[in-house]
Amino acid sequence: MPTLPVILAAGAANEGGMYQSLIMIGIFILFSYFILYRPEQKRKKRLESLRKSLKKGDRVVAMGIRATVDEVLERSVILKNPDGSKFEVIAAAITDVEGEPAPAKS
């Protein structure tokens, strides 16, 4: 039969394991926040500010298509392709703003 000191030592070892598990869970949560969640929030804020600052003549990428902003509406943007055709996209579809186009070379 186990004696009392052996039983108490086994209980103490289980308690230490519980604290280690809690510490590991806490480290995982911090890791997830700083490596995954926080950079994504910064990227979203930056992209939202770029979308709000759109103006006529800006070069943008929308759904993989490069175009120039022709008109900014309340919730959408009218884009102009290099061939002159125009199409309307929702502002949230714009994934990158490249700035104003370079002047045409003569």
N, C-alpha and C positions, 0 to 999 in steps of 0.2 A: 504494500500500500504506500502511495506517495505521502510524504510528510508535509507538514504545513509550510515550511520554507520553500519547498519545490513548487507547491501550488501557487504561493504568492509570487515567486519569480516568474512563473508562466503567465500569470495575470499581468505583471508589469511589462513583459515582452509584448503582449497583445496591445497594451495601451500605447506603447512606443510606435507600433506599426500603424495604429490609427492616426497618430499625429503626423507620421511620415506621409500617409496617404492624403491627409488634408493639406499638407504643405505642397505636395506634388500637384494637387488639384488647383491650389492657389497659383502656383507657378504657371500652370497650363493656361489659366484664365488670363493672367497678366501677359503671357506670350501671345495669346490670341488677340488681345486688345491692341498691343503695340505693334505686332507684325501684320495682322490682317485687317482689323476693323478701323483703326485710326488712319492709316494711309488711304484706305478706300474713301473715308469721309472727306479727307483733304482733297482727293482727286475729284469727288463729286462737287464740292464747293467751288473749286477752281473752274470746272467745266460749266457750272451754272452761272458764274460771274462772266465767263467768256460769252455764253449765249445771251446774257442780258445786255452786253455791250456791243452786240452786232450792229453794224451800220452798212449802208450801201457801199459796195466796192470791196468789201472784205472777201478774201478767198477762204473757203471752208471745205471740209470734208463731211459729207452726209451719206451714210450707208455705203461708204467706200467710193463715192462719186465726188470728184473735185469740181467745184463750181464757184461762181462769184455771186455774192448777195446782190439781188436787184431791188428787193423791197422787203422791209421788216413789218410784219403784221403783228397782231396781239399775241396769237398762239402759234403762228406758223411763219415761214420765211419763203419768199419766192426767189429761187436760184436761177442763174443763167449759165448754161453750158457754153464752152468755147465756140460751138457751132451756131450759137444764137438762140437755141431753143430754151424755153423757160419751163420750170416745173415748181410746184409748191410742196414743201415738206413741213412736217411738224417740227418745231424748234428743238424738241428733245431728240430728234434724229441726227442732229449735228454732233459729230464726235470730235471734231478738231477745228480750230480757227487758225489759219495760216497768216492772217494779216492782210494788208492791202497788196494788190498784185504789183509785180515789178513793171516798170514802164516798158512799153514795146520798143524793141531795138529797131533802128532804121537801117 
